[in-house]
Amino acid sequence: MRLENKTAIVTGGASGFGAGIAQRFAREGASVVVADVNDQAGESTASEIRDSGGDAIYVHADVTSRSDTQQMIAKAVAHSGQLDILINNAGFSHPNKNFTQVTEEEFDRVYNVNVKAVYIAIQEVIPTFQKQGHGCIINTSSTAALRPRPGLAVYCSSKGAVSNLTKALAVEYASDQIRINALCPVIGETGMLETFMGVPDTPENRKKFEATIPIGRFSTPSDVAAAALFLASDDAAFITGITMEVDGGRCV
């Protein structure tokens, strides 16, 4: 039980990578706060965790809202009396398309969810971590920050911001014993798969993208959850400021 007696918030925890992280953390002993805007899916994820013997609650949270974020953190602390881990996983992308076709509304939404929300969440959680004398933050970046794909320029640049923010804040708060790292998954088996591909999700189209990944398959929620578990655990006590590639060799 590598996360026993720890409490973790997972944003975007209702599905995809977030649900995988929430479920794995609960199996490792953590009390998990599943945060999302999809109430039905979020409640379902939390219920599945409880049905399996884990400890989880669902909290409705629009990560672009400071008041929702404040309530999310407060409910996590109220639930178990502490907060040890924040997973900034919620994300959004415009569909894969030519840069000149990306609307201002899409641009704003990508940056609000992928960048501003991380800024808000970290600002709001830092005082709690400083008071405790420790804390762990893991941001979901992307291989798109390292090897950008055509058709996703705005998304790629937003994840580049997440990676750099991670490194800058890791140095800024290291003396407070707050570790801040990021995960960079390759395209994965989530609800956003077709958005990233920009073509229908067919076996033929999948093969084209899988061919760019040396191991030969997409990432899965369990792949990302295993990496997040390591970074959140005491095994990574001396690791901060890294952007860990979970990519089957894509970025080599």
C-alpha positions as CSV (number, residue, x, y, z in Angstrom):
1,M,0.0,0.0,0.0
2,R,2.2,2.8,-1.3
3,L,-0.2,5.6,-0.6
4,E,-1.6,4.5,2.7
5,N,-2.9,7.4,4.9
6,K,-2.6,9.9,2.0
7,T,-5.3,11.9,0.4
8,A,-5.3,12.8,-3.3
9,I,-7.4,15.0,-5.6
10,V,-7.6,13.9,-9.2
11,T,-9.1,16.5,-11.5
12,G,-10.7,15.1,-14.7
13,G,-11.1,12.0,-12.6
14,A,-14.4,10.8,-14.1
15,S,-12.8,9.1,-17.1
16,G,-9.7,8.3,-19.1
17,F,-6.3,8.9,-17.5
18,G,-7.9,10.5,-14.5
19,A,-10.2,7.6,-13.7
20,G,-7.3,5.2,-14.1
21,I,-5.2,7.3,-11.6
22,A,-8.0,7.6,-9.1
23,Q,-8.7,3.8,-9.2
24,R,-5.0,2.9,-8.8
25,F,-4.4,5.4,-6.0
26,A,-7.4,4.0,-4.1
27,R,-6.0,0.4,-4.5
28,E,-2.8,1.7,-3.0
29,G,-4.5,3.0,0.1
30,A,-5.2,6.6,-0.7
31,S,-8.4,8.5,0.0
32,V,-9.3,9.9,-3.4
33,V,-11.3,12.9,-4.3
34,V,-12.6,12.5,-7.9
35,A,-13.2,16.0,-9.3
36,D,-14.9,16.6,-12.6
37,V,-17.8,18.4,-14.3
38,N,-19.4,15.2,-15.5
39,D,-21.4,14.4,-12.4
40,Q,-22.8,11.1,-13.6
41,A,-19.4,9.7,-14.7
42,G,-17.7,11.2,-11.6
43,E,-20.1,9.6,-9.2
44,S,-19.8,6.3,-11.0
45,T,-16.0,6.3,-10.7
46,A,-16.1,7.2,-7.0
47,S,-18.8,4.5,-6.5
48,E,-16.8,1.9,-8.2
49,I,-13.8,2.7,-6.0
50,R,-16.0,2.4,-2.9
51,D,-17.5,-0.9,-4.1
52,S,-14.0,-2.3,-4.5
53,G,-13.2,-1.4,-0.9
54,G,-11.5,1.9,-1.5
55,D,-12.2,5.4,-0.1
56,A,-13.5,7.9,-2.6
57,I,-15.8,10.9,-2.9
58,Y,-16.9,12.8,-5.9
59,V,-16.8,16.6,-6.0
60,H,-18.2,18.7,-8.9
61,A,-15.5,21.1,-9.9
62,D,-15.0,23.3,-12.9
63,V,-11.2,23.6,-12.8
64,T,-11.3,27.0,-14.6
65,S,-13.3,28.4,-11.6
66,R,-11.3,29.6,-8.6
67,S,-14.3,29.2,-6.3
68,D,-14.9,25.6,-7.5
69,T,-11.2,24.9,-7.0
70,Q,-11.3,26.3,-3.5
71,Q,-14.3,24.2,-2.6
72,M,-12.7,21.1,-4.1
73,I,-9.6,21.5,-1.9
74,A,-11.7,22.3,1.2
75,K,-13.9,19.2,0.7
76,A,-10.8,17.1,0.3
77,V,-9.4,18.3,3.6
78,A,-12.7,18.0,5.3
79,H,-13.1,14.4,4.1
80,S,-9.9,13.1,5.6
81,G,-8.3,15.9,7.6
82,Q,-5.4,16.4,5.2
83,L,-4.4,16.7,1.6
84,D,-1.1,15.2,0.3
85,I,-1.4,14.9,-3.5
86,L,-2.9,17.1,-6.2
87,I,-3.2,15.6,-9.7
88,N,-3.9,18.4,-12.3
89,N,-5.2,16.0,-15.0
90,A,-8.3,17.8,-16.5
91,G,-7.6,18.7,-20.1
92,F,-9.2,19.9,-23.3
93,S,-8.3,20.0,-27.0
94,H,-9.7,21.5,-30.1
95,P,-10.2,18.8,-32.9
96,N,-7.1,18.2,-35.0
97,K,-7.3,20.7,-37.8
98,N,-5.4,23.4,-39.7
99,F,-4.1,26.2,-37.3
100,T,-5.9,28.9,-39.3
101,Q,-9.2,27.1,-38.6
102,V,-8.9,27.2,-34.8
103,T,-11.4,29.7,-33.4
104,E,-10.7,32.2,-30.6
105,E,-13.3,30.4,-28.5
106,E,-11.4,27.1,-29.0
107,F,-8.1,28.8,-28.2
108,D,-9.4,30.3,-25.0
109,R,-11.0,27.0,-23.9
110,V,-7.8,25.1,-24.4
111,Y,-5.7,27.6,-22.5
112,N,-8.3,28.0,-19.7
113,V,-8.5,24.3,-19.0
114,N,-5.0,23.2,-19.7
115,V,-3.0,26.2,-18.3
116,K,-5.1,28.6,-16.3
117,A,-6.7,25.8,-14.3
118,V,-3.3,24.5,-13.3
119,Y,-2.2,28.0,-12.3
120,I,-5.4,28.4,-10.1
121,A,-5.2,24.9,-8.5
122,I,-1.5,25.3,-7.6
123,Q,-2.0,28.8,-6.2
124,E,-4.9,27.5,-4.1
125,V,-3.2,24.3,-2.8
126,I,0.2,25.8,-1.9
127,P,-0.9,27.3,1.4
128,T,-2.3,24.0,2.6
129,F,0.9,22.2,1.6
130,Q,3.1,24.8,3.2
131,K,1.2,24.6,6.5
132,Q,1.6,20.8,6.4
133,G,5.3,21.0,5.5
134,H,4.9,18.7,2.5
135,G,2.9,18.1,-0.7
136,C,3.0,16.5,-4.1
137,I,1.7,18.0,-7.3
138,I,1.6,16.1,-10.6
139,N,0.5,17.9,-13.8
140,T,-0.6,16.0,-16.9
141,S,1.4,17.5,-19.8
142,S,1.8,15.5,-23.0
143,T,4.3,14.3,-25.5
144,A,2.7,17.1,-27.6
145,A,4.8,19.5,-25.6
146,L,8.0,17.6,-26.7
147,R,7.2,16.4,-30.2
148,P,4.3,18.5,-31.5
149,R,1.9,17.0,-34.0
150,P,0.5,19.0,-37.0
151,G,-3.1,20.1,-36.5
152,L,-2.8,20.5,-32.7
153,A,-0.7,23.6,-32.5
154,V,-2.7,25.3,-29.8
155,Y,-3.0,22.2,-27.7
156,C,0.7,21.5,-28.1
157,S,1.7,25.0,-27.0
158,S,-0.6,24.8,-23.9
159,K,1.1,21.6,-22.8
160,G,4.5,23.2,-23.3
161,A,3.3,25.9,-20.9
162,V,2.4,23.1,-18.4
163,S,5.8,21.5,-18.6
164,N,7.7,24.8,-18.1
165,L,5.4,25.9,-15.3
166,T,6.1,22.5,-13.6
167,K,9.8,23.0,-13.7
168,A,9.7,26.6,-12.6
169,L,7.5,25.9,-9.6
170,A,9.4,22.8,-8.6
171,V,12.4,25.0,-8.0
172,E,10.4,27.8,-6.4
173,Y,8.7,25.5,-3.8
174,A,11.4,22.8,-3.2
175,S,12.4,24.4,0.0
176,D,8.9,23.9,1.3
177,Q,9.2,20.2,0.6
178,I,6.6,20.5,-2.1
179,R,7.4,18.2,-5.1
180,I,6.0,19.2,-8.5
181,N,6.4,16.9,-11.5
182,A,4.6,16.3,-14.8
183,L,3.6,13.3,-16.9
184,C,3.8,13.4,-20.7
185,P,1.6,10.6,-22.1
186,V,1.5,9.8,-25.7
187,I,-1.9,9.6,-27.5
188,G,-4.0,7.2,-25.5
189,E,-7.0,5.0,-25.1
190,T,-9.3,7.8,-23.8
191,G,-12.4,9.6,-25.0
192,M,-10.2,12.2,-26.6
193,L,-8.6,9.8,-29.0
194,E,-10.6,10.7,-32.1
195,T,-10.1,14.5,-31.3
196,F,-6.4,14.0,-31.4
197,M,-6.3,11.9,-34.5
198,G,-8.6,14.2,-36.4
199,V,-10.0,11.2,-38.3
200,P,-12.6,8.5,-37.5
201,D,-11.5,6.0,-34.9
202,T,-11.1,3.0,-37.1
203,P,-8.6,0.1,-37.0
204,E,-6.9,1.4,-40.1
205,N,-6.5,5.0,-38.8
206,R,-5.3,3.7,-35.4
207,K,-2.5,1.8,-37.2
208,K,-1.2,5.0,-38.7
209,F,-0.7,6.6,-35.3
210,E,0.4,3.4,-33.6
211,A,3.2,3.2,-36.2
212,T,4.8,6.4,-34.7
213,I,5.1,4.7,-31.3
214,P,8.1,2.3,-31.1
215,I,6.3,-0.1,-28.7
216,G,3.5,-0.2,-31.1
217,R,0.4,0.8,-29.2
218,F,-1.4,3.7,-27.6
219,S,-1.0,4.6,-23.9
220,T,-3.6,3.3,-21.5
221,P,-5.0,4.8,-18.2
222,S,-3.2,2.0,-16.3
223,D,0.1,3.1,-17.9
224,V,-0.3,6.7,-16.8
225,A,-1.6,5.6,-13.4
226,A,1.5,3.5,-12.8
227,A,3.7,6.5,-13.6
228,A,1.7,8.8,-11.4
229,L,1.8,6.3,-8.5
230,F,5.6,6.3,-8.6
231,L,5.8,10.1,-8.6
232,A,3.3,10.4,-5.8
233,S,4.9,7.7,-3.6
234,D,7.7,8.0,-1.2
235,D,9.9,6.2,-3.7
236,A,10.1,9.5,-5.6
237,A,10.9,11.6,-2.5
238,F,14.0,13.1,-4.1
239,I,12.4,13.7,-7.5
240,T,11.0,17.1,-8.5
241,G,10.8,19.2,-11.6
242,I,10.8,16.3,-14.2
243,T,8.5,15.8,-17.1
244,M,8.2,12.0,-17.3
245,E,7.5,10.6,-20.8
246,V,4.9,7.8,-20.7
247,D,5.1,7.2,-24.4
248,G,6.4,3.8,-25.5
249,G,9.5,5.5,-27.0
250,R,7.6,8.1,-29.1
251,C,9.9,11.0,-27.9
252,V,13.2,9.2,-28.5
